[in-house]
Amino acid sequence: MKTRTGKKLDLNQLAKRIVDEATGAIEKAVDSPKTLAGRAGGKKGGRARAASLTAEQRVEIATVAAQARWKKT
């Protein structure tokens, strides 16, 4: 995971960094293999869960979600 600094780049520094990344002067940050594996697993999981649910279960889940979203506080 890339560490973030508290310092903000001004526009000129940001523009230089973008040009350097585009021309290959500096390498772009690459996600670790663990991050990529976790992301791939998450993408598979949602699709598999949707395929395993019946239409009635999907309606029930959507109803609960809508009630939670629109309930009065």
mmCIF file as gemmi writes it, N, C-alpha and C atoms, coordinates in Angstrom:
data_model
loop_
_atom_site.group_PDB
_atom_site.id
_atom_site.type_symbol
_atom_site.label_atom_id
_atom_site.label_alt_id
_atom_site.label_comp_id
_atom_site.label_asym_id
_atom_site.label_entity_id
_atom_site.label_seq_id
_atom_site.pdbx_PDB_ins_code
_atom_site.Cartn_x
_atom_site.Cartn_y
_atom_site.Cartn_z
_atom_site.occupancy
_atom_site.B_iso_or_equiv
_atom_site.pdbx_formal_charge
_atom_site.auth_seq_id
_atom_site.auth_asym_id
_atom_site.pdbx_PDB_model_num
ATOM 1 N N . MET Axp A 1 ? 0.843 -1.175 0 1 0 ? 1 A 1
ATOM 2 C CA . MET Axp A 1 ? 0 0 0 1 0 ? 1 A 1
ATOM 3 C C . MET Axp A 1 ? 0.886 1.234 0 1 0 ? 1 A 1
ATOM 4 N N . LYS Axp A 2 ? 0.55 2.164 -0.837 1 0 ? 2 A 1
ATOM 5 C CA . LYS Axp A 2 ? 1.34 3.378 -0.96 1 0 ? 2 A 1
ATOM 6 C C . LYS Axp A 2 ? 1.095 4.27 0.246 1 0 ? 2 A 1
ATOM 7 N N . THR Axp A 3 ? 2.171 4.763 0.843 1 0 ? 3 A 1
ATOM 8 C CA . THR Axp A 3 ? 2.019 5.653 1.987 1 0 ? 3 A 1
ATOM 9 C C . THR Axp A 3 ? 1.747 7.059 1.477 1 0 ? 3 A 1
ATOM 10 N N . ARG Axp A 4 ? 0.874 7.748 2.154 1 0 ? 4 A 1
ATOM 11 C CA . ARG Axp A 4 ? 0.524 9.102 1.748 1 0 ? 4 A 1
ATOM 12 C C . ARG Axp A 4 ? 1.24 10.104 2.648 1 0 ? 4 A 1
ATOM 13 N N . THR Axp A 5 ? 1.684 11.174 2.048 1 0 ? 5 A 1
ATOM 14 C CA . THR Axp A 5 ? 2.329 12.219 2.827 1 0 ? 5 A 1
ATOM 15 C C . THR Axp A 5 ? 1.298 13.271 3.188 1 0 ? 5 A 1
ATOM 16 N N . GLY Axp A 6 ? 1.583 14.023 4.214 1 0 ? 6 A 1
ATOM 17 C CA . GLY Axp A 6 ? 0.695 15.089 4.619 1 0 ? 6 A 1
ATOM 18 C C . GLY Axp A 6 ? 0.836 16.306 3.717 1 0 ? 6 A 1
ATOM 19 N N . LYS Axp A 7 ? 1.943 16.348 2.952 1 0 ? 7 A 1
ATOM 20 C CA . LYS Axp A 7 ? 2.209 17.48 2.078 1 0 ? 7 A 1
ATOM 21 C C . LYS Axp A 7 ? 1.368 17.395 0.814 1 0 ? 7 A 1
ATOM 22 N N . LYS Axp A 8 ? 0.782 18.492 0.418 1 0 ? 8 A 1
ATOM 23 C CA . LYS Axp A 8 ? 0.038 18.558 -0.835 1 0 ? 8 A 1
ATOM 24 C C . LYS Axp A 8 ? 0.971 19.086 -1.923 1 0 ? 8 A 1
ATOM 25 N N . LEU Axp A 9 ? 0.783 18.595 -3.151 1 0 ? 9 A 1
ATOM 26 C CA . LEU Axp A 9 ? 1.559 19.104 -4.274 1 0 ? 9 A 1
ATOM 27 C C . LEU Axp A 9 ? 0.856 20.325 -4.854 1 0 ? 9 A 1
ATOM 28 N N . ASP Axp A 10 ? 1.642 21.341 -5.203 1 0 ? 10 A 1
ATOM 29 C CA . ASP Axp A 10 ? 1.005 22.451 -5.895 1 0 ? 10 A 1
ATOM 30 C C . ASP Axp A 10 ? 0.809 22.055 -7.362 1 0 ? 10 A 1
ATOM 31 N N . LEU Axp A 11 ? 0.16 22.89 -8.137 1 0 ? 11 A 1
ATOM 32 C CA . LEU Axp A 11 ? -0.202 22.52 -9.505 1 0 ? 11 A 1
ATOM 33 C C . LEU Axp A 11 ? 1.007 22.233 -10.383 1 0 ? 11 A 1
ATOM 34 N N . ASN Axp A 12 ? 2.08 22.981 -10.216 1 0 ? 12 A 1
ATOM 35 C CA . ASN Axp A 12 ? 3.27 22.751 -11.03 1 0 ? 12 A 1
ATOM 36 C C . ASN Axp A 12 ? 3.912 21.409 -10.698 1 0 ? 12 A 1
ATOM 37 N N . GLN Axp A 13 ? 3.982 21.077 -9.421 1 0 ? 13 A 1
ATOM 38 C CA . GLN Axp A 13 ? 4.549 19.791 -9.023 1 0 ? 13 A 1
ATOM 39 C C . GLN Axp A 13 ? 3.675 18.641 -9.506 1 0 ? 13 A 1
ATOM 40 N N . LEU Axp A 14 ? 2.373 18.806 -9.412 1 0 ? 14 A 1
ATOM 41 C CA . LEU Axp A 14 ? 1.451 17.78 -9.876 1 0 ? 14 A 1
ATOM 42 C C . LEU Axp A 14 ? 1.591 17.573 -11.382 1 0 ? 14 A 1
ATOM 43 N N . ALA Axp A 15 ? 1.681 18.662 -12.136 1 0 ? 15 A 1
ATOM 44 C CA . ALA Axp A 15 ? 1.837 18.565 -13.587 1 0 ? 15 A 1
ATOM 45 C C . ALA Axp A 15 ? 3.137 17.855 -13.944 1 0 ? 15 A 1
ATOM 46 N N . LYS Axp A 16 ? 4.213 18.165 -13.236 1 0 ? 16 A 1
ATOM 47 C CA . LYS Axp A 16 ? 5.496 17.514 -13.502 1 0 ? 16 A 1
ATOM 48 C C . LYS Axp A 16 ? 5.418 16.029 -13.2 1 0 ? 16 A 1
ATOM 49 N N . ARG Axp A 17 ? 4.755 15.676 -12.112 1 0 ? 17 A 1
ATOM 50 C CA . ARG Axp A 17 ? 4.623 14.259 -11.752 1 0 ? 17 A 1
ATOM 51 C C . ARG Axp A 17 ? 3.826 13.494 -12.813 1 0 ? 17 A 1
ATOM 52 N N . ILE Axp A 18 ? 2.751 14.107 -13.316 1 0 ? 18 A 1
ATOM 53 C CA . ILE Axp A 18 ? 1.941 13.46 -14.354 1 0 ? 18 A 1
ATOM 54 C C . ILE Axp A 18 ? 2.758 13.262 -15.625 1 0 ? 18 A 1
ATOM 55 N N . VAL Axp A 19 ? 3.523 14.276 -16.014 1 0 ? 19 A 1
ATOM 56 C CA . VAL Axp A 19 ? 4.363 14.162 -17.21 1 0 ? 19 A 1
ATOM 57 C C . VAL Axp A 19 ? 5.432 13.097 -17.003 1 0 ? 19 A 1
ATOM 58 N N . ASP Axp A 20 ? 6.045 13.064 -15.829 1 0 ? 20 A 1
ATOM 59 C CA . ASP Axp A 20 ? 7.073 12.06 -15.545 1 0 ? 20 A 1
ATOM 60 C C . ASP Axp A 20 ? 6.5 10.645 -15.603 1 0 ? 20 A 1
ATOM 61 N N . GLU Axp A 21 ? 5.298 10.448 -15.063 1 0 ? 21 A 1
ATOM 62 C CA . GLU Axp A 21 ? 4.676 9.126 -15.118 1 0 ? 21 A 1
ATOM 63 C C . GLU Axp A 21 ? 4.326 8.746 -16.55 1 0 ? 21 A 1
ATOM 64 N N . ALA Axp A 22 ? 3.862 9.723 -17.338 1 0 ? 22 A 1
ATOM 65 C CA . ALA Axp A 22 ? 3.469 9.445 -18.72 1 0 ? 22 A 1
ATOM 66 C C . ALA Axp A 22 ? 4.676 9.12 -19.59 1 0 ? 22 A 1
ATOM 67 N N . THR Axp A 23 ? 5.8 9.768 -19.336 1 0 ? 23 A 1
ATOM 68 C CA . THR Axp A 23 ? 6.989 9.533 -20.148 1 0 ? 23 A 1
ATOM 69 C C . THR Axp A 23 ? 7.837 8.385 -19.626 1 0 ? 23 A 1
ATOM 70 N N . GLY Axp A 24 ? 7.513 7.862 -18.466 1 0 ? 24 A 1
ATOM 71 C CA . GLY Axp A 24 ? 8.255 6.736 -17.919 1 0 ? 24 A 1
ATOM 72 C C . GLY Axp A 24 ? 9.461 7.132 -17.097 1 0 ? 24 A 1
ATOM 73 N N . ALA Axp A 25 ? 9.591 8.409 -16.767 1 0 ? 25 A 1
ATOM 74 C CA . ALA Axp A 25 ? 10.72 8.853 -15.959 1 0 ? 25 A 1
ATOM 75 C C . ALA Axp A 25 ? 10.638 8.27 -14.549 1 0 ? 25 A 1
ATOM 76 N N . ILE Axp A 26 ? 9.415 8.115 -14.028 1 0 ? 26 A 1
ATOM 77 C CA . ILE Axp A 26 ? 9.224 7.448 -12.745 1 0 ? 26 A 1
ATOM 78 C C . ILE Axp A 26 ? 8.171 6.362 -12.932 1 0 ? 26 A 1
ATOM 79 N N . GLU Axp A 27 ? 8.263 5.335 -12.132 1 0 ? 27 A 1
ATOM 80 C CA . GLU Axp A 27 ? 7.341 4.206 -12.243 1 0 ? 27 A 1
ATOM 81 C C . GLU Axp A 27 ? 6.043 4.508 -11.505 1 0 ? 27 A 1
ATOM 82 N N . LYS Axp A 28 ? 4.935 4.044 -12.064 1 0 ? 28 A 1
ATOM 83 C CA . LYS Axp A 28 ? 3.652 4.161 -11.385 1 0 ? 28 A 1
ATOM 84 C C . LYS Axp A 28 ? 3.597 3.148 -10.259 1 0 ? 28 A 1
ATOM 85 N N . ALA Axp A 29 ? 2.829 3.46 -9.228 1 0 ? 29 A 1
ATOM 86 C CA . ALA Axp A 29 ? 2.656 2.542 -8.111 1 0 ? 29 A 1
ATOM 87 C C . ALA Axp A 29 ? 1.838 1.342 -8.582 1 0 ? 29 A 1
ATOM 88 N N . VAL Axp A 30 ? 2.318 0.145 -8.252 1 0 ? 30 A 1
ATOM 89 C CA . VAL Axp A 30 ? 1.647 -1.083 -8.667 1 0 ? 30 A 1
ATOM 90 C C . VAL Axp A 30 ? 1.047 -1.739 -7.432 1 0 ? 30 A 1
ATOM 91 N N . ASP Axp A 31 ? -0.186 -2.228 -7.558 1 0 ? 31 A 1
ATOM 92 C CA . ASP Axp A 31 ? -0.825 -2.923 -6.45 1 0 ? 31 A 1
ATOM 93 C C . ASP Axp A 31 ? -0.098 -4.232 -6.178 1 0 ? 31 A 1
ATOM 94 N N . SER Axp A 32 ? -0.097 -4.634 -4.919 1 0 ? 32 A 1
ATOM 95 C CA . SER Axp A 32 ? 0.552 -5.881 -4.545 1 0 ? 32 A 1
ATOM 96 C C . SER Axp A 32 ? -0.275 -7.062 -5.04 1 0 ? 32 A 1
ATOM 97 N N . PRO Axp A 33 ? 0.335 -8.234 -5.163 1 0 ? 33 A 1
ATOM 98 C CA . PRO Axp A 33 ? -0.412 -9.423 -5.591 1 0 ? 33 A 1
ATOM 99 C C . PRO Axp A 33 ? -1.564 -9.76 -4.649 1 0 ? 33 A 1
ATOM 100 N N . LYS Axp A 34 ? -1.391 -9.497 -3.353 1 0 ? 34 A 1
ATOM 101 C CA . LYS Axp A 34 ? -2.47 -9.762 -2.401 1 0 ? 34 A 1
ATOM 102 C C . LYS Axp A 34 ? -3.672 -8.867 -2.688 1 0 ? 34 A 1
ATOM 103 N N . THR Axp A 35 ? -3.422 -7.615 -3.014 1 0 ? 35 A 1
ATOM 104 C CA . THR Axp A 35 ? -4.504 -6.694 -3.327 1 0 ? 35 A 1
ATOM 105 C C . THR Axp A 35 ? -5.245 -7.142 -4.578 1 0 ? 35 A 1
ATOM 106 N N . LEU Axp A 36 ? -4.499 -7.541 -5.598 1 0 ? 36 A 1
ATOM 107 C CA . LEU Axp A 36 ? -5.122 -7.99 -6.84 1 0 ? 36 A 1
ATOM 108 C C . LEU Axp A 36 ? -5.927 -9.262 -6.627 1 0 ? 36 A 1
ATOM 109 N N . ALA Axp A 37 ? -5.418 -10.185 -5.81 1 0 ? 37 A 1
ATOM 110 C CA . ALA Axp A 37 ? -6.138 -11.428 -5.533 1 0 ? 37 A 1
ATOM 111 C C . ALA Axp A 37 ? -7.421 -11.146 -4.761 1 0 ? 37 A 1
ATOM 112 N N . GLY Axp A 38 ? -7.364 -10.251 -3.797 1 0 ? 38 A 1
ATOM 113 C CA . GLY Axp A 38 ? -8.552 -9.9 -3.029 1 0 ? 38 A 1
ATOM 114 C C . GLY Axp A 38 ? -9.613 -9.242 -3.889 1 0 ? 38 A 1
ATOM 115 N N . ARG Axp A 39 ? -9.186 -8.388 -4.785 1 0 ? 39 A 1
ATOM 116 C CA . ARG Axp A 39 ? -10.127 -7.716 -5.68 1 0 ? 39 A 1
ATOM 117 C C . ARG Axp A 39 ? -10.786 -8.724 -6.618 1 0 ? 39 A 1
ATOM 118 N N . ALA Axp A 40 ? -10.005 -9.67 -7.143 1 0 ? 40 A 1
ATOM 119 C CA . ALA Axp A 40 ? -10.559 -10.692 -8.034 1 0 ? 40 A 1
ATOM 120 C C . ALA Axp A 40 ? -11.556 -11.568 -7.286 1 0 ? 40 A 1
ATOM 121 N N . GLY Axp A 41 ? -11.243 -11.921 -6.052 1 0 ? 41 A 1
ATOM 122 C CA . GLY Axp A 41 ? -12.156 -12.735 -5.255 1 0 ? 41 A 1
ATOM 123 C C . GLY Axp A 41 ? -13.447 -12.005 -4.957 1 0 ? 41 A 1
ATOM 124 N N . GLY Axp A 42 ? -13.364 -10.726 -4.696 1 0 ? 42 A 1
ATOM 125 C CA . GLY Axp A 42 ? -14.56 -9.937 -4.43 1 0 ? 42 A 1
ATOM 126 C C . GLY Axp A 42 ? -15.46 -9.829 -5.646 1 0 ? 42 A 1
ATOM 127 N N . LYS Axp A 43 ? -14.854 -9.708 -6.817 1 0 ? 43 A 1
ATOM 128 C CA . LYS Axp A 43 ? -15.65 -9.625 -8.039 1 0 ? 43 A 1
ATOM 129 C C . LYS Axp A 43 ? -16.361 -10.945 -8.317 1 0 ? 43 A 1
ATOM 130 N N . LYS Axp A 44 ? -15.694 -12.057 -8.033 1 0 ? 44 A 1
ATOM 131 C CA . LYS Axp A 44 ? -16.315 -13.366 -8.238 1 0 ? 44 A 1
ATOM 132 C C . LYS Axp A 44 ? -17.436 -13.594 -7.238 1 0 ? 44 A 1
ATOM 133 N N . GLY Axp A 45 ? -17.23 -13.174 -5.998 1 0 ? 45 A 1
ATOM 134 C CA . GLY Axp A 45 ? -18.18 -13.449 -4.925 1 0 ? 45 A 1
ATOM 135 C C . GLY Axp A 45 ? -19.543 -12.821 -5.143 1 0 ? 45 A 1
ATOM 136 N N . GLY Axp A 46 ? -19.578 -11.585 -5.585 1 0 ? 46 A 1
ATOM 137 C CA . GLY Axp A 46 ? -20.851 -10.91 -5.807 1 0 ? 46 A 1
ATOM 138 C C . GLY Axp A 46 ? -21.657 -11.57 -6.906 1 0 ? 46 A 1
ATOM 139 N N . ARG Axp A 47 ? -20.99 -11.952 -7.969 1 0 ? 47 A 1
ATOM 140 C CA . ARG Axp A 47 ? -21.667 -12.598 -9.085 1 0 ? 47 A 1
ATOM 141 C C . ARG Axp A 47 ? -22.186 -13.972 -8.679 1 0 ? 47 A 1
ATOM 142 N N . ALA Axp A 48 ? -21.384 -14.706 -7.904 1 0 ? 48 A 1
ATOM 143 C CA . ALA Axp A 48 ? -21.799 -16.039 -7.457 1 0 ? 48 A 1
ATOM 144 C C . ALA Axp A 48 ? -22.979 -15.947 -6.498 1 0 ? 48 A 1
ATOM 145 N N . ARG Axp A 49 ? -22.965 -14.955 -5.622 1 0 ? 49 A 1
ATOM 146 C CA . ARG Axp A 49 ? -24.072 -14.796 -4.675 1 0 ? 49 A 1
ATOM 147 C C . ARG Axp A 49 ? -25.355 -14.434 -5.411 1 0 ? 49 A 1
ATOM 148 N N . ALA Axp A 50 ? -25.261 -13.561 -6.384 1 0 ? 50 A 1
ATOM 149 C CA . ALA Axp A 50 ? -26.445 -13.171 -7.148 1 0 ? 50 A 1
ATOM 150 C C . ALA Axp A 50 ? -27.021 -14.362 -7.906 1 0 ? 50 A 1
ATOM 151 N N . ALA Axp A 51 ? -26.173 -15.233 -8.402 1 0 ? 51 A 1
ATOM 152 C CA . ALA Axp A 51 ? -26.646 -16.402 -9.141 1 0 ? 51 A 1
ATOM 153 C C . ALA Axp A 51 ? -27.321 -17.407 -8.219 1 0 ? 51 A 1
ATOM 154 N N . SER Axp A 52 ? -26.89 -17.47 -6.956 1 0 ? 52 A 1
ATOM 155 C CA . SER Axp A 52 ? -27.432 -18.472 -6.044 1 0 ? 52 A 1
ATOM 156 C C . SER Axp A 52 ? -28.732 -18.031 -5.374 1 0 ? 52 A 1
ATOM 157 N N . LEU Axp A 53 ? -29.045 -16.731 -5.385 1 0 ? 53 A 1
ATOM 158 C CA . LEU Axp A 53 ? -30.259 -16.241 -4.732 1 0 ? 53 A 1
ATOM 159 C C . LEU Axp A 53 ? -31.478 -16.432 -5.634 1 0 ? 53 A 1
ATOM 160 N N . THR Axp A 54 ? -32.599 -16.722 -5.015 1 0 ? 54 A 1
ATOM 161 C CA . THR Axp A 54 ? -33.852 -16.793 -5.764 1 0 ? 54 A 1
ATOM 162 C C . THR Axp A 54 ? -34.407 -15.384 -5.927 1 0 ? 54 A 1
ATOM 163 N N . ALA Axp A 55 ? -35.399 -15.25 -6.78 1 0 ? 55 A 1
ATOM 164 C CA . ALA Axp A 55 ? -36.009 -13.935 -7.003 1 0 ? 55 A 1
ATOM 165 C C . ALA Axp A 55 ? -36.642 -13.412 -5.718 1 0 ? 55 A 1
ATOM 166 N N . GLU Axp A 56 ? -37.262 -14.301 -4.94 1 0 ? 56 A 1
ATOM 167 C CA . GLU Axp A 56 ? -37.891 -13.882 -3.683 1 0 ? 56 A 1
ATOM 168 C C . GLU Axp A 56 ? -36.853 -13.377 -2.688 1 0 ? 56 A 1
ATOM 169 N N . GLN Axp A 57 ? -35.706 -14.045 -2.625 1 0 ? 57 A 1
ATOM 170 C CA . GLN Axp A 57 ? -34.651 -13.607 -1.711 1 0 ? 57 A 1
ATOM 171 C C . GLN Axp A 57 ? -34.11 -12.241 -2.125 1 0 ? 57 A 1
ATOM 172 N N . ARG Axp A 58 ? -33.947 -12.032 -3.433 1 0 ? 58 A 1
ATOM 173 C CA . ARG Axp A 58 ? -33.466 -10.731 -3.906 1 0 ? 58 A 1
ATOM 174 C C . ARG Axp A 58 ? -34.455 -9.623 -3.561 1 0 ? 58 A 1
ATOM 175 N N . VAL Axp A 59 ? -35.75 -9.907 -3.702 1 0 ? 59 A 1
ATOM 176 C CA . VAL Axp A 59 ? -36.775 -8.915 -3.36 1 0 ? 59 A 1
ATOM 177 C C . VAL Axp A 59 ? -36.723 -8.598 -1.871 1 0 ? 59 A 1
ATOM 178 N N . GLU Axp A 60 ? -36.566 -9.625 -1.043 1 0 ? 60 A 1
ATOM 179 C CA . GLU Axp A 60 ? -36.509 -9.419 0.404 1 0 ? 60 A 1
ATOM 180 C C . GLU Axp A 60 ? -35.3 -8.565 0.79 1 0 ? 60 A 1
ATOM 181 N N . ILE Axp A 61 ? -34.151 -8.87 0.216 1 0 ? 61 A 1
ATOM 182 C CA . ILE Axp A 61 ? -32.934 -8.102 0.505 1 0 ? 61 A 1
ATOM 183 C C . ILE Axp A 61 ? -33.105 -6.655 0.046 1 0 ? 61 A 1
ATOM 184 N N . ALA Axp A 62 ? -33.673 -6.453 -1.131 1 0 ? 62 A 1
ATOM 185 C CA . ALA Axp A 62 ? -33.878 -5.099 -1.652 1 0 ? 62 A 1
ATOM 186 C C . ALA Axp A 62 ? -34.864 -4.321 -0.795 1 0 ? 62 A 1
ATOM 187 N N . THR Axp A 63 ? -35.898 -5 -0.286 1 0 ? 63 A 1
ATOM 188 C CA . THR Axp A 63 ? -36.886 -4.341 0.57 1 0 ? 63 A 1
ATOM 189 C C . THR Axp A 63 ? -36.252 -3.863 1.869 1 0 ? 63 A 1
ATOM 190 N N . VAL Axp A 64 ? -35.456 -4.72 2.482 1 0 ? 64 A 1
ATOM 191 C CA . VAL Axp A 64 ? -34.774 -4.347 3.725 1 0 ? 64 A 1
ATOM 192 C C . VAL Axp A 64 ? -33.82 -3.18 3.476 1 0 ? 64 A 1
ATOM 193 N N . ALA Axp A 65 ? -33.104 -3.226 2.352 1 0 ? 65 A 1
ATOM 194 C CA . ALA Axp A 65 ? -32.167 -2.149 2.033 1 0 ? 65 A 1
ATOM 195 C C . ALA Axp A 65 ? -32.903 -0.832 1.806 1 0 ? 65 A 1
ATOM 196 N N . ALA Axp A 66 ? -34.039 -0.888 1.104 1 0 ? 66 A 1
ATOM 197 C CA . ALA Axp A 66 ? -34.806 0.334 0.844 1 0 ? 66 A 1
ATOM 198 C C . ALA Axp A 66 ? -35.371 0.91 2.133 1 0 ? 66 A 1
ATOM 199 N N . GLN Axp A 67 ? -35.847 0.047 3.025 1 0 ? 67 A 1
ATOM 200 C CA . GLN Axp A 67 ? -36.372 0.533 4.299 1 0 ? 67 A 1
ATOM 201 C C . GLN Axp A 67 ? -35.271 1.187 5.126 1 0 ? 67 A 1
ATOM 202 N N . ALA Axp A 68 ? -34.091 0.592 5.121 1 0 ? 68 A 1
ATOM 203 C CA . ALA Axp A 68 ? -32.972 1.172 5.865 1 0 ? 68 A 1
ATOM 204 C C . ALA Axp A 68 ? -32.558 2.51 5.259 1 0 ? 68 A 1
ATOM 205 N N . ARG Axp A 69 ? -32.625 2.607 3.945 1 0 ? 69 A 1
ATOM 206 C CA . ARG Axp A 69 ? -32.211 3.832 3.266 1 0 ? 69 A 1
ATOM 207 C C . ARG Axp A 69 ? -33.199 4.968 3.495 1 0 ? 69 A 1
ATOM 208 N N . TRP Axp A 70 ? -34.489 4.661 3.516 1 0 ? 70 A 1
ATOM 209 C CA . TRP Axp A 70 ? -35.5 5.697 3.559 1 0 ? 70 A 1
ATOM 210 C C . TRP Axp A 70 ? -36.178 5.867 4.911 1 0 ? 70 A 1
ATOM 211 N N . LYS Axp A 71 ? -35.713 5.164 5.942 1 0 ? 71 A 1
ATOM 212 C CA . LYS Axp A 71 ? -36.368 5.296 7.245 1 0 ? 71 A 1
ATOM 213 C C . LYS Axp A 71 ? -36.14 6.696 7.812 1 0 ? 71 A 1
ATOM 214 N N . LYS Axp A 72 ? -37.079 7.142 8.597 1 0 ? 72 A 1
ATOM 215 C CA . LYS Axp A 72 ? -36.981 8.467 9.221 1 0 ? 72 A 1
ATOM 216 C C . LYS Axp A 72 ? -36.02 8.384 10.398 1 0 ? 72 A 1
ATOM 217 N N . THR Axp A 73 ? -35.209 9.404 10.557 1 0 ? 73 A 1
ATOM 218 C CA . THR Axp A 73 ? -34.267 9.411 11.678 1 0 ? 73 A 1
ATOM 219 C C . THR Axp A 73 ? -34.7 10.378 12.739 1 0 ? 73 A 1
